[in-house]
Amino acid sequence: MTRPMDIPRPRYLSEPARMVRRVLAPAALELEGQLPAILEENAGLRARLAEVEGRLAELEDRLAREVGVLQQDLLESRRLNLRVAELTDLVTELVLPLHDREIDQSVLVSLAADAL
């Protein structure tokens, strides 16, 4: 049979146990009075953690969107660089005469005479 918690124990039963507990675990007795404050602090920390986790989720979403935009911009930059290289090649072909370019002569041998 269990005793209800509201009925106090006789002092002669709890005092020896308290003395043994004081010797074996003195910190437990010190913390016993601090339990309500610790529980309140724990609840506050849990609320703060939930707030920080929510903010972190928002930042992760924002970061994912910004990374997507940066990837699109990088692809566009690569396309533009390729286009600039193609235009540079075209201008080089049109502006510089063939004999002024630094071209391997062995390649020129294979060309037709009227191409030079």
C-alpha positions as CSV (number, residue, x, y, z in Angstrom):
1,M,0.0,0.0,0.0
2,T,1.4,3.4,-0.9
3,R,1.1,6.5,1.2
4,P,-0.3,9.7,-0.2
5,M,2.3,12.4,-0.6
6,D,0.5,15.0,1.5
7,I,0.8,12.9,4.7
8,P,4.1,13.8,6.3
9,R,6.5,11.0,7.2
10,P,7.4,10.6,10.8
11,R,10.6,12.5,11.6
12,Y,12.4,9.4,13.0
13,L,12.1,7.7,9.6
14,S,13.2,10.6,7.4
15,E,16.0,12.0,9.5
16,P,18.5,9.1,9.2
17,A,17.9,8.9,5.4
18,R,18.5,12.7,5.2
19,M,21.7,12.4,7.2
20,V,23.0,9.6,4.9
21,R,21.9,11.6,1.9
22,R,23.7,14.7,3.2
23,V,27.0,12.7,3.5
24,L,26.7,10.9,0.1
25,A,25.1,13.6,-2.0
26,P,25.4,17.1,-0.5
27,A,24.8,18.8,-3.9
28,A,21.4,17.1,-4.2
29,L,20.2,18.9,-1.0
30,E,21.5,22.2,-2.3
31,L,19.8,21.7,-5.6
32,E,16.6,20.6,-4.0
33,G,15.6,24.2,-3.1
34,Q,16.7,25.5,-6.5
35,L,14.4,23.1,-8.5
36,P,11.6,25.6,-9.2
37,A,14.1,28.2,-10.5
38,I,15.8,25.6,-12.6
39,L,12.5,24.4,-14.1
40,E,11.6,28.0,-14.9
41,E,14.9,28.6,-16.5
42,N,14.6,25.4,-18.5
43,A,11.2,26.5,-19.8
44,G,12.6,29.9,-20.8
45,L,15.5,28.2,-22.6
46,R,13.1,25.8,-24.4
47,A,11.1,28.8,-25.6
48,R,14.2,30.6,-26.8
49,L,15.4,27.4,-28.6
50,A,12.0,27.2,-30.4
51,E,12.3,30.9,-31.4
52,V,15.9,30.3,-32.7
53,E,14.9,27.2,-34.6
54,G,12.1,29.1,-36.3
55,R,14.5,31.9,-37.3
56,L,17.0,29.3,-38.5
57,A,14.3,27.8,-40.8
58,E,13.5,31.2,-42.2
59,L,17.2,31.9,-42.9
60,E,17.7,28.5,-44.5
61,D,14.7,29.2,-46.9
62,R,16.2,32.6,-47.7
63,L,19.6,31.1,-48.3
64,A,18.2,28.5,-50.6
65,R,16.4,31.2,-52.7
66,E,19.6,33.3,-52.9
67,V,21.7,30.3,-53.9
68,G,19.3,29.6,-56.7
69,V,19.5,33.2,-57.9
70,L,23.3,33.1,-57.8
71,Q,23.4,29.8,-59.8
72,Q,21.2,31.4,-62.5
73,D,23.4,34.5,-62.5
74,L,26.5,32.3,-62.8
75,L,25.1,30.4,-65.8
76,E,24.2,33.7,-67.5
77,S,27.7,35.0,-66.8
78,R,29.2,31.9,-68.4
79,R,26.9,32.3,-71.5
80,L,28.0,35.9,-71.9
81,N,31.7,35.0,-71.5
82,L,31.3,32.4,-74.2
83,R,29.6,34.9,-76.4
84,V,32.4,37.4,-75.9
85,A,35.0,34.8,-76.8
86,E,33.1,33.9,-80.0
87,L,32.9,37.6,-80.9
88,T,36.6,38.1,-80.2
89,D,37.4,35.1,-82.5
90,L,35.2,36.6,-85.2
91,V,36.8,40.1,-84.9
92,T,40.3,38.5,-85.0
93,E,39.3,36.6,-88.2
94,L,38.0,39.8,-89.9
95,V,40.6,42.4,-88.7
96,L,44.0,40.6,-88.6
97,P,45.4,39.5,-92.0
98,L,46.3,35.8,-92.1
99,H,50.1,36.4,-92.5
100,D,50.2,38.6,-89.3
101,R,48.8,35.9,-87.0
102,E,50.9,33.5,-85.1
103,I,49.8,30.3,-86.8
104,D,51.7,27.1,-87.1
105,Q,53.1,26.9,-90.7
106,S,52.4,23.2,-91.0
107,V,48.7,23.9,-90.8
108,L,49.0,26.5,-93.6
109,V,50.5,23.8,-96.0
110,S,47.3,21.9,-96.0
111,L,45.3,24.9,-97.1
112,A,44.5,25.6,-100.7
113,A,46.7,28.3,-102.4
114,D,43.7,30.7,-103.0
115,A,42.8,30.6,-99.3
116,L,46.0,32.3,-98.3
